[in-house]
Amino acid sequence: METINLFFVCGILGAIAIVGAYFLIQLEIYAAEHIVTLSLNLGGAFLVLISLYDGFNLGSLVIQLVWIVIGLAGLYKKLQPRRA
């Protein structure tokens, strides 16, 4: 049985954040480029990344790093001033 510690909780909360963002997009509550969904995806990826300290998995590390880069790129684009 998995030991419940801070890393375990981070992994669960991260997964909930990522799936929650996808859920909000699918129900068309928020668009994929909305700050809420971008933040949930980015925050979720960071939380899952933290959880890997306790139970390393290379595949999960790679996907979380890619997810973080995508999230940062999306936030960067979102926060850029709009051109007239």
C-alpha positions in Angstrom: 0.0 0.0 0.0 1.2 3.5 -0.9 2.4 5.6 2.0 0.4 8.8 2.3 2.9 11.7 2.6 3.3 15.1 1.1 4.6 13.8 -2.2 1.7 11.4 -2.5 -0.8 14.3 -1.9 1.0 16.5 -4.4 0.7 13.8 -7.0 -3.0 13.3 -6.4 -3.7 17.1 -6.4 -1.7 17.5 -9.5 -3.6 14.8 -11.3 -6.9 16.4 -10.2 -5.8 19.8 -11.4 -4.8 18.5 -14.9 -7.9 16.4 -15.3 -10.0 19.2 -13.9 -8.6 21.6 -16.6 -9.4 19.1 -19.3 -12.9 18.7 -17.9 -13.6 22.4 -17.9 -12.4 22.6 -21.5 -14.6 19.7 -22.6 -17.7 21.2 -21.0 -16.8 24.5 -22.6 -16.8 26.3 -19.3 -13.4 27.7 -20.1 -11.4 27.8 -23.4 -8.1 26.0 -23.6 -6.3 29.3 -23.7 -8.1 30.7 -20.6 -5.9 31.7 -17.7 -7.7 29.2 -15.4 -7.1 26.2 -17.5 -3.5 27.2 -18.3 -2.8 27.7 -14.6 -4.5 24.4 -13.6 -2.4 22.5 -16.2 0.8 24.2 -15.2 0.2 23.9 -11.5 -0.9 20.3 -11.8 2.3 19.4 -13.8 4.5 21.0 -11.1 2.7 19.1 -8.4 3.1 15.8 -10.2 6.8 16.7 -10.7 7.2 17.2 -7.0 5.6 13.8 -6.3 8.3 12.2 -8.4 10.8 12.9 -5.7 9.4 10.1 -3.7 8.8 7.6 -6.5 10.8 8.4 -9.6 9.5 7.4 -13.0 11.4 8.7 -16.1 8.3 8.6 -18.4 6.3 10.7 -16.0 9.3 13.1 -15.6 9.5 13.6 -19.3 5.7 14.2 -19.8 5.6 16.6 -16.8 8.5 18.6 -18.1 6.9 18.8 -21.6 3.6 19.8 -20.0 5.3 22.6 -18.0 7.0 24.0 -21.1 3.7 23.9 -23.0 2.0 25.6 -20.0 4.6 28.3 -19.7 4.4 28.9 -23.5 0.6 29.3 -23.3 0.8 31.6 -20.3 3.5 33.7 -22.0 1.3 34.0 -25.1 -1.8 34.8 -23.0 0.0 37.5 -21.1 1.4 39.3 -24.1 -0.2 42.7 -24.9 -2.6 42.5 -27.8 -1.7 44.3 -30.9 -4.2 46.6 -32.5 
